[in-house]
Amino acid sequence: MRICVTSQGGDLEAQVDPRFGRARFFVFYDDETGQVEALDNATNVNAAGGAGVQSATTVAEKGCQWVLSGHIGPKAMQVLQAAGVKVGVGASGTVAEALEAFRQGRLEQVSDADRPSHW
């Protein structure tokens, strides 16, 4: 399974970024192979608008089954749901800690955004 964690840096020791659409990085983790890939999200960090939709599209195109983030807005949530990507919010600490919390069932799937647009 491929999992995307919003992050402030490009590795497992980086802090989780609480924002989805304007997260500084996306760290992709493959739980079958242990492979880690980081994607700089600089294009969307300072975008005037549409950051959530663009970020969600990028994550979906990367073949993720799950997104873990601190929070997520409604437009990003809609795009991810349409692509069949599950979302867990409330992630914190390092990327590695968020992945461990997910494995232990402490980050459950949500079906609604927990933040308004343009947060």
C-alpha positions in Angstrom: 0.0 0.0 0.0 1.3 3.5 -0.9 0.7 6.1 1.8 1.2 9.9 1.5 2.1 12.0 4.5 2.1 15.8 4.4 5.4 17.0 5.7 7.6 20.0 6.3 10.7 18.1 4.9 11.6 15.3 2.6 12.2 12.3 4.8 10.7 10.2 7.6 12.2 12.3 10.3 10.6 15.6 9.1 7.7 17.0 11.0 4.2 16.4 9.7 2.8 19.5 8.0 -0.7 20.1 9.4 -2.0 21.5 6.1 -2.7 19.3 3.1 -3.0 21.5 0.0 -0.2 23.9 1.1 2.1 21.2 2.7 5.7 21.9 2.0 6.4 18.3 1.0 4.5 15.0 0.4 6.4 12.0 1.6 5.2 8.8 -0.1 5.8 5.5 1.8 5.3 2.0 0.3 4.6 -0.3 3.3 5.4 -3.4 1.3 8.9 -2.3 0.1 9.8 0.4 2.7 10.6 2.7 -0.2 10.4 6.4 0.6 9.9 9.2 -2.0 9.6 12.9 -1.3 7.9 15.4 -3.6 8.4 19.1 -3.1 5.1 20.9 -3.2 6.5 24.4 -3.6 4.2 25.1 -6.5 1.2 24.9 -4.3 2.6 26.4 -1.1 2.2 30.0 -2.4 -0.5 29.4 -4.9 -3.2 32.1 -5.1 -5.9 29.5 -5.2 -6.6 25.8 -6.0 -3.8 24.4 -3.8 -6.0 21.7 -2.3 -7.3 20.5 -5.6 -3.9 20.6 -7.3 -2.3 18.8 -4.4 -5.0 16.1 -4.3 -4.7 15.5 -8.0 -0.9 15.1 -7.7 -1.3 12.6 -4.8 -3.9 10.6 -6.6 -1.8 10.5 -9.8 1.1 9.1 -7.6 -1.1 6.0 -6.9 -1.6 6.5 -3.2 -4.3 4.6 -1.3 -4.1 6.8 1.8 -3.3 10.3 2.8 -2.3 11.2 6.3 -2.3 14.9 7.3 -3.1 17.2 10.2 -6.1 18.6 8.4 -7.8 18.6 5.1 -10.2 21.0 3.3 -13.4 20.2 1.4 -12.2 20.6 -2.2 -9.1 18.4 -1.6 -11.3 15.8 0.1 -13.7 15.7 -2.8 -10.9 15.1 -5.3 -9.3 12.4 -3.1 -12.6 10.6 -2.5 -13.4 10.7 -6.3 -10.0 9.0 -6.9 -10.6 6.4 -4.2 -7.9 7.7 -1.9 -8.7 7.3 1.8 -7.9 10.2 4.2 -6.8 10.2 7.9 -6.4 13.5 9.8 -4.9 14.3 13.1 -1.4 13.3 12.1 1.4 14.9 14.1 5.0 14.5 15.1 7.4 13.1 12.5 6.4 11.3 9.3 7.6 8.1 10.9 5.5 8.7 14.0 2.4 9.4 11.9 3.0 6.2 9.9 3.3 4.2 13.2 0.1 5.8 14.6 -1.6 4.8 11.4 -0.3 1.2 11.7 -1.6 1.1 15.3 -5.1 2.3 14.2 -4.8 5.7 15.9 -5.5 7.6 12.6 -8.8 6.4 11.3 -10.4 7.2 7.9 -12.6 10.3 7.8 -15.3 11.0 5.3 -15.6 14.7 5.6 -13.2 17.7 5.6 -12.2 19.1 9.0 -11.3 22.6 7.8 -13.0 25.1 5.6 -11.7 26.1 2.2 -8.7 28.5 2.2 -7.5 27.6 5.6 
